[in-house]
Amino acid sequence: MNAIDEITESFSRLPGIGRKSAGRIATFLLKADSAFIRRFSTQIATLQERIRPCSVCGSWTEADPCPICQDMGRDRETLCVVEQPQDVAIIESCHDYKGLFHVLGGVIAPLEGVGPDSLRIKELLERVEKEKVKEVIIATNPTVEGDTTALYIQSLLKDKSCKVTRLASGLPVGGDLEYIDRLTLARSFMGRSGF
């Protein structure tokens, strides 16, 4: 195996990158200027040293606590619970949510050996009590595991003095009923609202 095959193999292990795309990336890197290659390789080599989970919310950060947790202008009585650190970035990109976050680090998935104790649920309960959270928004993915996790968290918080809500799911804006799957359509009927 030569160097091009090795780097192509490495890139093809990344999520969403197939063998052809990996080959194109390897070819691009061969043609790129050496300053870019050095900077890029340093960024990859130091990524795990520079980025770590926030000690408060669990999101990826260079500064601890993260800028979101440090921002005193955010709504500190609202906590959005997500599965993974990248979910924080997705929600932040909408610029509509102004509260804080809590990253679980996954979802309850018994077939994969992931139970509630494997997640940051204990830390969530501690934050709700300590920070006097008034609303917990559960933003887990609308999957069987995400729903199971959401229901589990809801059951733990039912006796607390905070409101527990779940992100709405259903038909996308501009969607066509002809192309909507049954589960999405069923959720749309269950979550319908007045207008």
MDAnalysis code that builds the backbone (N, CA, C; Angstrom):
import MDAnalysis as mda
import numpy as np

u = mda.Universe.empty(585, n_residues=195, atom_resindex=np.repeat(np.arange(195), 3), trajectory=True)
u.add_TopologyAttr("name", ["N", "CA", "C"] * 195)
u.add_TopologyAttr("resid", np.arange(1, 196))
u.add_TopologyAttr("resname", ["MET", "ASN", "ALA", "ILE", "ASP", "GLU", "ILE", "THR", "GLU", "SER", "PHE", "SER", "ARG", "LEU", "PRO", "GLY", "ILE", "GLY", "ARG", "LYS", "SER", "ALA", "GLY", "ARG", "ILE", "ALA", "THR", "PHE", "LEU", "LEU", "LYS", "ALA", "ASP", "SER", "ALA", "PHE", "ILE", "ARG", "ARG", "PHE", "SER", "THR", "GLN", "ILE", "ALA", "THR", "LEU", "GLN", "GLU", "ARG", "ILE", "ARG", "PRO", "CYS", "SER", "VAL", "CYS", "GLY", "SER", "TRP", "THR", "GLU", "ALA", "ASP", "PRO", "CYS", "PRO", "ILE", "CYS", "GLN", "ASP", "MET", "GLY", "ARG", "ASP", "ARG", "GLU", "THR", "LEU", "CYS", "VAL", "VAL", "GLU", "GLN", "PRO", "GLN", "ASP", "VAL", "ALA", "ILE", "ILE", "GLU", "SER", "CYS", "HIS", "ASP", "TYR", "LYS", "GLY", "LEU", "PHE", "HIS", "VAL", "LEU", "GLY", "GLY", "VAL", "ILE", "ALA", "PRO", "LEU", "GLU", "GLY", "VAL", "GLY", "PRO", "ASP", "SER", "LEU", "ARG", "ILE", "LYS", "GLU", "LEU", "LEU", "GLU", "ARG", "VAL", "GLU", "LYS", "GLU", "LYS", "VAL", "LYS", "GLU", "VAL", "ILE", "ILE", "ALA", "THR", "ASN", "PRO", "THR", "VAL", "GLU", "GLY", "ASP", "THR", "THR", "ALA", "LEU", "TYR", "ILE", "GLN", "SER", "LEU", "LEU", "LYS", "ASP", "LYS", "SER", "CYS", "LYS", "VAL", "THR", "ARG", "LEU", "ALA", "SER", "GLY", "LEU", "PRO", "VAL", "GLY", "GLY", "ASP", "LEU", "GLU", "TYR", "ILE", "ASP", "ARG", "LEU", "THR", "LEU", "ALA", "ARG", "SER", "PHE", "MET", "GLY", "ARG", "SER", "GLY", "PHE"])
u.atoms.positions = np.array([
    [0.859, -1.180, 0.000],
    [0.000, 0.000, 0.000],
    [0.903, 1.240, 0.000],
    [0.708, 2.144, -0.958],
    [1.530, 3.353, -1.005],
    [0.905, 4.465, -0.157],
    [1.580, 5.620, -0.091],
    [1.152, 6.726, 0.765],
    [-0.230, 7.259, 0.384],
    [-0.523, 7.317, -0.916],
    [-1.842, 7.803, -1.353],
    [-2.938, 6.849, -0.898],
    [-2.690, 5.548, -1.037],
    [-3.675, 4.555, -0.581],
    [-3.881, 4.643, 0.928],
    [-2.802, 4.867, 1.665],
    [-2.897, 4.948, 3.128],
    [-3.734, 6.149, 3.561],
    [-3.447, 7.326, 2.963],
    [-4.201, 8.519, 3.357],
    [-5.654, 8.423, 2.887],
    [-5.886, 7.818, 1.727],
    [-7.248, 7.614, 1.235],
    [-8.011, 6.700, 2.189],
    [-7.355, 5.656, 2.645],
    [-7.972, 4.731, 3.610],
    [-8.325, 5.470, 4.907],
    [-7.415, 6.319, 5.375],
    [-7.667, 7.069, 6.610],
    [-8.843, 8.022, 6.448],
    [-8.869, 8.777, 5.343],
    [-9.981, 9.707, 5.123],
    [-11.307, 8.971, 4.944],
    [-11.286, 7.798, 4.346],
    [-12.541, 7.066, 4.121],
    [-13.142, 6.550, 5.425],
    [-12.382, 6.563, 6.508],
    [-12.900, 6.155, 7.822],
    [-13.697, 7.275, 8.489],
    [-13.588, 8.491, 7.966],
    [-14.332, 9.621, 8.528],
    [-15.811, 9.507, 8.151],
    [-16.709, 9.946, 9.029],
    [-18.141, 9.839, 8.722],
    [-18.516, 10.677, 7.514],
    [-19.307, 10.084, 6.624],
    [-19.812, 10.786, 5.459],
    [-18.843, 10.881, 4.290],
    [-17.668, 10.284, 4.434],
    [-16.683, 10.333, 3.347],
    [-16.457, 8.916, 2.835],
    [-16.858, 8.705, 1.598],
    [-16.656, 7.407, 0.962],
    [-15.273, 7.325, 0.335],
    [-14.997, 6.210, -0.285],
    [-13.671, 5.975, -0.886],
    [-13.357, 6.992, -1.989],
    [-14.339, 7.330, -2.830],
    [-14.098, 8.291, -3.915],
    [-13.787, 9.685, -3.359],
    [-14.585, 10.125, -2.401],
    [-14.330, 11.440, -1.792],
    [-12.977, 11.462, -1.097],
    [-12.643, 10.383, -0.425],
    [-11.340, 10.294, 0.244],
    [-10.211, 10.405, -0.767],
    [-10.384, 9.783, -1.914],
    [-9.379, 9.873, -2.977],
    [-9.242, 11.296, -3.503],
    [-10.370, 11.994, -3.634],
    [-10.333, 13.392, -4.092],
    [-9.630, 14.281, -3.073],
    [-9.871, 14.028, -1.790],
    [-9.199, 14.809, -0.747],
    [-7.692, 14.564, -0.798],
    [-7.297, 13.305, -0.945],
    [-5.869, 12.976, -1.031],
    [-5.225, 13.672, -2.228],
    [-5.903, 13.685, -3.366],
    [-5.385, 14.355, -4.565],
    [-5.280, 15.859, -4.334],
    [-6.284, 16.446, -3.679],
    [-6.248, 17.873, -3.365],
    [-5.031, 18.190, -2.500],
    [-4.801, 17.366, -1.478],
    [-3.680, 17.608, -0.576],
    [-2.334, 17.504, -1.292],
    [-2.235, 16.617, -2.269],
    [-0.998, 16.502, -3.043],
    [-0.704, 17.785, -3.817],
    [-1.753, 18.471, -4.263],
    [-1.597, 19.682, -5.066],
    [-1.528, 20.949, -4.218],
    [-1.926, 20.886, -2.945],
    [-1.995, 22.067, -2.080],
    [-0.598, 22.576, -1.734],
    [-0.536, 23.868, -1.366],
    [0.782, 24.420, -0.994],
    [1.217, 23.865, 0.359],
    [2.509, 23.811, 0.566],
    [3.070, 23.159, 1.754],
    [2.714, 23.887, 3.046],
    [2.534, 25.227, 2.994],
    [2.153, 25.965, 4.206],
    [0.776, 25.507, 4.695],
    [-0.165, 25.327, 3.761],
    [-1.492, 24.835, 4.120],
    [-1.398, 23.434, 4.731],
    [-0.606, 22.570, 4.111],
    [-0.454, 21.186, 4.600],
    [0.111, 21.181, 6.018],
    [1.125, 22.005, 6.286],
    [1.723, 22.056, 7.631],
    [0.692, 22.554, 8.658],
    [-0.021, 23.624, 8.308],
    [-1.032, 24.175, 9.223],
    [-2.145, 23.154, 9.482],
    [-2.604, 22.519, 8.417],
    [-3.672, 21.524, 8.522],
    [-3.231, 20.337, 9.384],
    [-2.037, 19.854, 9.163],
    [-1.558, 18.698, 9.936],
    [-1.361, 19.064, 11.409],
    [-0.924, 20.295, 11.686],
    [-0.780, 20.740, 13.078],
    [-2.149, 20.840, 13.743],
    [-3.140, 21.358, 13.006],
    [-4.490, 21.460, 13.552],
    [-5.043, 20.082, 13.918],
    [-4.831, 19.109, 13.056],
    [-5.304, 17.747, 13.342],
    [-4.537, 17.145, 14.512],
    [-3.214, 17.326, 14.514],
    [-2.375, 16.729, 15.559],
    [-2.674, 17.293, 16.946],
    [-3.074, 18.563, 17.028],
    [-3.299, 19.190, 18.338],
    [-4.772, 19.294, 18.726],
    [-5.664, 18.823, 17.878],
    [-7.102, 18.968, 18.121],
    [-7.521, 18.418, 19.482],
    [-7.112, 17.207, 19.798],
    [-7.536, 16.597, 21.059],
    [-6.881, 17.238, 22.277],
    [-5.751, 17.911, 22.078],
    [-5.112, 18.631, 23.183],
    [-5.811, 19.962, 23.447],
    [-6.290, 20.601, 22.386],
    [-6.870, 21.936, 22.494],
    [-8.346, 21.931, 22.873],
    [-9.087, 20.943, 22.414],
    [-10.533, 20.908, 22.632],
    [-10.864, 19.845, 23.681],
    [-11.746, 20.213, 24.603],
    [-12.167, 19.277, 25.656],
    [-13.618, 19.579, 26.027],
    [-14.255, 18.683, 26.738],
    [-15.645, 18.954, 27.145],
    [-15.699, 20.045, 28.216],
    [-16.684, 20.913, 28.123],
    [-16.920, 21.924, 29.147],
    [-17.285, 21.213, 30.446],
    [-16.709, 21.652, 31.543],
    [-16.973, 21.001, 32.836],
    [-18.397, 21.252, 33.326],
    [-19.081, 22.236, 32.752],
    [-20.451, 22.538, 33.169],
    [-21.462, 21.841, 32.271],
    [-21.413, 22.135, 30.960],
    [-22.463, 21.641, 30.057],
    [-22.067, 20.404, 29.256],
    [-20.770, 20.161, 29.076],
    [-20.328, 18.989, 28.321],
    [-20.093, 19.251, 26.850],
    [-20.284, 20.492, 26.395],
    [-20.036, 20.830, 24.995],
    [-18.536, 20.958, 24.756],
    [-18.102, 20.854, 23.481],
    [-16.694, 21.010, 23.153],
    [-16.265, 22.463, 23.335],
    [-15.071, 22.674, 23.894],
    [-14.590, 24.022, 24.127],
    [-13.079, 24.057, 24.262],
    [-12.505, 25.239, 24.023],
    [-11.090, 25.460, 24.307],
    [-10.940, 26.097, 25.678],
    [-11.916, 26.915, 26.085],
    [-11.907, 27.566, 27.398],
    [-12.908, 26.842, 28.286],
    [-12.547, 26.689, 29.564],
    [-13.445, 25.981, 30.479],
    [-13.780, 26.888, 31.655],
    [-15.053, 27.195, 31.897],
    [-16.228, 26.759, 31.161],
    [-16.312, 27.410, 29.779],
    [-17.180, 26.843, 28.946],
    [-17.316, 27.298, 27.564],
    [-17.912, 28.709, 27.506],
    [-17.777, 29.390, 26.380],
    [-18.328, 30.742, 26.244],
    [-19.834, 30.831, 26.506],
    [-20.586, 29.798, 26.163],
    [-22.040, 29.826, 26.410],
    [-22.311, 29.808, 27.903],
    [-21.645, 28.932, 28.630],
    [-21.849, 28.853, 30.080],
    [-21.370, 30.120, 30.789],
    [-20.360, 30.777, 30.230],
    [-19.836, 32.016, 30.828],
    [-20.693, 33.234, 30.523],
    [-21.517, 33.170, 29.500],
    [-22.296, 34.323, 29.043],
    [-23.436, 34.612, 30.022],
    [-23.276, 35.653, 30.815],
    [-24.291, 36.002, 31.813],
    [-25.536, 36.618, 31.183],
    [-25.499, 36.929, 29.899],
    [-26.648, 37.479, 29.206],
    [-27.640, 36.422, 28.748],
    [-27.282, 35.156, 28.896],
    [-28.181, 34.079, 28.475],
    [-29.215, 33.801, 29.558],
    [-30.331, 33.212, 29.136],
    [-31.410, 32.845, 30.058],
    [-30.933, 31.655, 30.882],
    [-30.604, 31.901, 32.131],
    [-30.022, 30.880, 32.989],
    [-31.084, 29.987, 33.650],
    [-32.343, 30.264, 33.375],
    [-33.429, 29.447, 33.938],
    [-33.935, 28.418, 32.939],
    [-33.363, 28.410, 31.732],
    [-33.777, 27.469, 30.685],
    [-32.587, 26.624, 30.285],
    [-32.802, 25.313, 30.232],
    [-31.736, 24.375, 29.933],
    [-32.180, 23.454, 28.798],
    [-31.440, 23.456, 27.709],
    [-31.739, 22.597, 26.559],
    [-30.845, 21.366, 26.629],
    [-31.450, 20.190, 26.685],
    [-30.722, 18.929, 26.803],
    [-30.561, 18.305, 25.423],
    [-29.307, 18.068, 25.026],
    [-29.005, 17.494, 23.720],
    [-28.180, 16.227, 23.888],
    [-28.098, 15.457, 22.799],
    [-27.356, 14.197, 22.842],
    [-25.848, 14.391, 22.787],
    [-25.380, 15.172, 21.814],
    [-23.948, 15.283, 21.529],
    [-23.506, 16.741, 21.479],
    [-22.201, 17.003, 21.663],
    [-21.702, 18.386, 21.596],
    [-22.014, 19.092, 20.278],
    [-21.994, 18.374, 19.168],
    [-22.269, 19.022, 17.882],
    [-23.711, 19.529, 17.794],
    [-24.622, 18.982, 18.612],
    [-26.005, 19.450, 18.630],
    [-26.099, 20.885, 19.148],
    [-25.190, 21.256, 20.047],
    [-25.154, 22.621, 20.570],
    [-24.892, 23.595, 19.424],
    [-23.896, 23.265, 18.593],
    [-23.547, 24.138, 17.469],
    [-24.715, 24.269, 16.487],
    [-25.435, 23.189, 16.262],
    [-26.573, 23.222, 15.339],
    [-27.666, 24.147, 15.874],
    [-27.995, 24.022, 17.148],
    [-29.033, 24.868, 17.738],
    [-28.571, 26.322, 17.792],
    [-27.311, 26.535, 18.123],
    [-26.768, 27.894, 18.175],
    [-26.798, 28.570, 16.811],
    [-26.642, 27.798, 15.745],
    [-26.618, 28.381, 14.396],
    [-27.964, 28.997, 14.009],
    [-29.037, 28.621, 14.689],
    [-30.361, 29.200, 14.410],
    [-30.521, 30.578, 15.039],
    [-29.739, 30.887, 16.063],
    [-29.770, 32.182, 16.764],
    [-31.109, 32.477, 17.436],
    [-31.929, 31.475, 17.692],
    [-33.227, 31.699, 18.328],
    [-33.239, 31.306, 19.799],
    [-32.436, 30.340, 20.179],
    [-32.421, 29.859, 21.561],
    [-31.406, 30.670, 22.358],
    [-31.822, 31.181, 23.506],
    [-30.957, 32.046, 24.312],
    [-30.638, 31.475, 25.691],
    [-31.002, 30.210, 25.940],
    [-30.741, 29.607, 27.238],
    [-29.408, 28.876, 27.264],
    [-29.249, 28.004, 28.252],
    [-28.041, 27.204, 28.422],
    [-28.263, 25.797, 27.883],
    [-27.190, 25.013, 27.838],
    [-27.250, 23.656, 27.297],
    [-26.755, 22.634, 28.316],
    [-27.153, 21.390, 28.066],
    [-26.597, 20.255, 28.801],
    [-26.458, 19.102, 27.814],
    [-25.228, 18.615, 27.647],
    [-24.942, 17.527, 26.718],
    [-24.926, 16.210, 27.485],
    [-25.754, 15.268, 27.032],
    [-25.844, 13.959, 27.693],
    [-24.663, 13.059, 27.360],
    [-24.135, 13.195, 26.153],
    [-23.050, 12.310, 25.718],
    [-23.569, 11.045, 25.056],
    [-24.806, 11.078, 24.588],
    [-25.403, 9.919, 23.928],
    [-26.854, 9.755, 24.323],
    [-27.377, 8.570, 24.062],
    [-28.756, 8.231, 24.415],
    [-28.789, 6.842, 25.030],
    [-29.866, 6.551, 25.719],
    [-30.039, 5.214, 26.292],
    [-30.231, 4.235, 25.136],
    [-29.337, 3.264, 25.042],
    [-29.384, 2.268, 23.962],
    [-28.954, 0.924, 24.538],
    [-29.895, 0.191, 25.170],
    [-29.556, -1.069, 25.842],
    [-28.863, -2.089, 24.937],
    [-29.244, -2.145, 23.652],
    [-28.617, -3.116, 22.741],
    [-27.145, -2.812, 22.496],
    [-26.754, -1.562, 22.730],
    [-25.354, -1.182, 22.573],
    [-24.653, -1.070, 23.923],
    [-25.350, -1.459, 24.974],
    [-24.766, -1.431, 26.313],
    [-24.717, -0.050, 26.945],
    [-25.542, 0.874, 26.458],
    [-25.560, 2.233, 27.006],
    [-26.803, 2.405, 27.870],
    [-26.588, 2.500, 29.169],
    [-27.683, 2.725, 30.097],
    [-27.645, 4.144, 30.626],
    [-28.588, 4.514, 31.476],
    [-28.633, 5.867, 32.038],
    [-27.356, 6.266, 32.771],
    [-26.697, 5.296, 33.412],
    [-25.476, 5.605, 34.157],
    [-24.307, 5.952, 33.250],
    [-24.403, 5.617, 31.972],
    [-23.341, 5.932, 31.017],
    [-23.445, 7.369, 30.505],
    [-24.557, 8.024, 30.806],
    [-24.811, 9.372, 30.306],
    [-24.663, 10.395, 31.427],
    [-24.699, 11.656, 31.076],
    [-24.546, 12.738, 32.050],
    [-25.908, 13.163, 32.619],
    [-26.697, 12.167, 33.035],
    [-28.033, 12.435, 33.577],
    [-27.944, 12.890, 35.030],
    [-27.065, 12.288, 35.787],
    [-26.875, 12.698, 37.188],
    [-26.468, 14.175, 37.257],
    [-25.561, 14.573, 36.378],
    [-25.115, 15.964, 36.325],
    [-26.265, 16.898, 35.944],
    [-27.145, 16.425, 35.055],
    [-28.314, 17.212, 34.662],
    [-29.200, 17.481, 35.876],
    [-29.498, 16.435, 36.643],
    [-30.352, 16.588, 37.823],
    [-29.729, 17.543, 38.835],
    [-28.412, 17.451, 39.003],
    [-27.710, 18.352, 39.915],
    [-27.818, 19.798, 39.441],
    [-27.671, 20.016, 38.138],
    [-27.766, 21.376, 37.593],
    [-29.158, 21.950, 37.765],
    [-30.176, 21.136, 37.522],
    [-31.557, 21.608, 37.659],
    [-31.800, 22.102, 39.082],
    [-31.312, 21.364, 40.060],
    [-31.479, 21.753, 41.466],
    [-30.630, 22.972, 41.808],
    [-29.347, 22.886, 41.524],
    [-28.387, 23.924, 41.921],
    [-28.636, 25.253, 41.217],
    [-28.952, 25.212, 39.925],
    [-29.099, 26.438, 39.142],
    [-30.537, 26.951, 39.101],
    [-31.437, 26.286, 39.822],
    [-32.842, 26.689, 39.895],
    [-33.457, 26.873, 38.508],
    [-33.309, 25.841, 37.691],
    [-33.808, 25.843, 36.317],
    [-35.329, 25.787, 36.334],
    [-35.960, 26.639, 35.530],
    [-37.425, 26.686, 35.467],
    [-37.986, 25.851, 34.315],
    [-37.197, 25.678, 33.229],
    [-37.650, 24.862, 32.103],
    [-36.496, 24.026, 31.559],
    [-36.769, 22.746, 31.335],
    [-35.825, 21.845, 30.680],
    [-36.437, 21.472, 29.338],
    [-35.731, 21.827, 28.273],
    [-36.173, 21.498, 26.916],
    [-35.393, 20.268, 26.472],
    [-36.081, 19.175, 26.224],
    [-35.404, 17.955, 25.787],
    [-35.340, 17.969, 24.266],
    [-34.103, 18.001, 23.754],
    [-33.886, 18.098, 22.306],
    [-33.127, 16.885, 21.785],
    [-33.516, 15.702, 22.266],
    [-32.913, 14.480, 21.736],
    [-33.520, 14.205, 20.364],
    [-32.815, 13.422, 19.567],
    [-33.293, 13.113, 18.224],
    [-34.590, 12.298, 18.283],
    [-35.466, 12.454, 17.285],
    [-36.726, 11.701, 17.280],
    [-36.534, 10.266, 16.796],
    [-35.756, 9.503, 17.565],
    [-35.513, 8.081, 17.296],
    [-36.052, 7.302, 18.487],
    [-36.076, 5.992, 18.376],
    [-36.534, 5.168, 19.505],
    [-35.657, 5.446, 20.729],
    [-34.341, 5.492, 20.531],
    [-33.411, 5.727, 21.640],
    [-33.562, 7.150, 22.184],
    [-33.713, 8.119, 21.267],
    [-33.899, 9.506, 21.699],
    [-35.183, 9.690, 22.483],
    [-36.258, 9.049, 22.014],
    [-37.539, 9.117, 22.724],
    [-37.467, 8.425, 24.081],
    [-36.791, 7.286, 24.139],
    [-36.623, 6.560, 25.402],
    [-35.878, 7.419, 26.407],
    [-34.818, 8.053, 25.945],
    [-34.017, 8.923, 26.806],
    [-34.849, 10.105, 27.286],
    [-35.616, 10.700, 26.381],
    [-36.465, 11.846, 26.734],
    [-37.498, 11.449, 27.798],
    [-38.137, 10.302, 27.609],
    [-39.130, 9.846, 28.584],
    [-38.497, 9.547, 29.940],
    [-37.298, 8.980, 29.914],
    [-36.590, 8.679, 31.156],
    [-36.274, 9.969, 31.918],
    [-35.767, 10.959, 31.213],
    [-35.434, 12.240, 31.845],
    [-36.707, 12.912, 32.356],
    [-37.764, 12.865, 31.555],
    [-39.043, 13.451, 31.971],
    [-39.525, 12.805, 33.280],
    [-39.395, 11.485, 33.385],
    [-39.843, 10.801, 34.605],
    [-39.016, 11.212, 35.820],
    [-37.718, 11.478, 35.620],
    [-36.869, 11.907, 36.725],
    [-37.167, 13.339, 37.167],
    [-37.638, 14.149, 36.234],
    [-37.880, 15.559, 36.533],
    [-39.326, 15.872, 36.910],
    [-40.208, 14.875, 36.876],
    [-41.634, 15.159, 37.095],
    [-41.925, 15.719, 38.484],
    [-41.127, 15.371, 39.489],
    [-41.355, 15.878, 40.840],
    [-40.548, 17.136, 41.141],
    [-39.793, 17.612, 40.172],
    [-38.999, 18.831, 40.361],
    [-39.879, 20.043, 40.065],
    [-39.405, 21.201, 40.442],
    [-40.203, 22.413, 40.252],
    [-39.905, 23.098, 38.919],
    [-39.651, 22.307, 37.892],
    [-39.407, 22.896, 36.571],
    [-40.343, 22.270, 35.543],
    [-40.593, 23.032, 34.499],
    [-41.410, 22.552, 33.387],
    [-40.501, 21.754, 32.460],
    [-40.989, 20.634, 31.940],
    [-40.231, 19.816, 31.003],
    [-40.959, 19.836, 29.668],
    [-40.249, 20.265, 28.617],
    [-40.834, 20.313, 27.285],
    [-39.953, 19.519, 26.329],
    [-40.498, 19.251, 25.156],
    [-39.785, 18.485, 24.123],
    [-39.886, 19.270, 22.833],
    [-38.831, 19.290, 22.045],
    [-38.895, 19.951, 20.753],
    [-39.994, 19.320, 19.916],
    [-40.708, 20.149, 19.174],
    [-41.757, 19.640, 18.288],
    [-41.115, 18.881, 17.136],
    [-41.813, 17.897, 16.638],
    [-41.332, 17.174, 15.456],
    [-42.517, 16.984, 14.530],
    [-42.228, 16.905, 13.269],
    [-43.311, 16.741, 12.310],
    [-42.891, 17.152, 10.922],
    [-43.828, 17.721, 10.183],
    [-43.593, 18.060, 8.779],
    [-42.616, 19.218, 8.638],
    [-41.653, 19.082, 7.737],
    [-40.728, 20.192, 7.506],
    [-41.401, 21.288, 6.681],
    [-40.938, 22.516, 6.866],
    [-41.465, 23.632, 6.073],
    [-41.127, 23.377, 4.615],
    [-42.114, 23.512, 3.751],
    [-41.900, 23.272, 2.325],
    [-41.966, 21.802, 1.954],
    [-42.261, 20.949, 2.939],
    [-42.353, 19.518, 2.667],
    [-43.624, 19.160, 1.919],
    [-43.608, 18.028, 1.261],
    [-44.745, 17.548, 0.487],
    [-45.219, 16.252, 1.141],
    [-46.513, 16.175, 1.471],
    [-47.044, 14.991, 2.143],
    [-46.702, 13.696, 1.414],
    [-46.600, 13.767, 0.109],
    [-46.319, 12.583, -0.697],
    [-44.976, 11.942, -0.322],
    [-44.045, 12.754, 0.173],
    [-42.699, 12.256, 0.443],
    [-42.386, 12.091, 1.933],
    [-43.379, 12.292, 2.786],
    [-43.175, 12.200, 4.231],
    [-43.359, 10.756, 4.682],
    [-42.440, 10.281, 5.531],
    [-42.560, 8.912, 6.040],
    [-43.673, 8.841, 7.087],
    [-44.131, 7.620, 7.371],
    [-45.276, 7.405, 8.267],
    [-45.027, 7.926, 9.678],
    [-43.820, 7.692, 10.209],
    [-43.525, 8.112, 11.578],
    [-43.583, 9.629, 11.700],
    [-43.008, 10.336, 10.745],
    [-43.039, 11.802, 10.755],
    [-44.474, 12.301, 10.659],
    [-45.262, 11.683, 9.803],
    [-46.660, 12.079, 9.640],
    [-47.444, 11.826, 10.934],
    [-47.194, 10.679, 11.557],
    [-47.879, 10.360, 12.819],
    [-47.502, 11.373, 13.903],
    [-46.222, 11.734, 13.978],
    [-45.781, 12.725, 14.967],
    [-46.416, 14.087, 14.684],
    [-46.590, 14.401, 13.422],
    [-47.193, 15.682, 13.051],
    [-48.637, 15.755, 13.552],
    [-49.367, 14.652, 13.440],
    [-50.747, 14.636, 13.936],
    [-50.776, 14.728, 15.452],
    [-49.879, 14.019, 16.124],
    [-49.850, 14.055, 17.585],
    [-49.457, 15.422, 18.108],
    [-48.550, 16.105, 17.416],
    [-48.044, 17.390, 17.878],
    [-48.719, 18.593, 17.256],
    [-49.889, 18.378, 16.648],
    [-50.546, 19.487, 15.950],
    [-50.934, 20.591, 16.931],
    [-50.999, 21.816, 16.397],
    [-51.364, 22.968, 17.221],
    [-52.277, 23.896, 16.428],
    [-52.929, 24.781, 17.145],
    [-53.825, 25.741, 16.499],
    [-53.045, 26.848, 15.826],
    [-53.737, 27.569, 14.941],
    [-53.072, 28.727, 14.309],
    [-54.049, 29.854, 14.124],
])
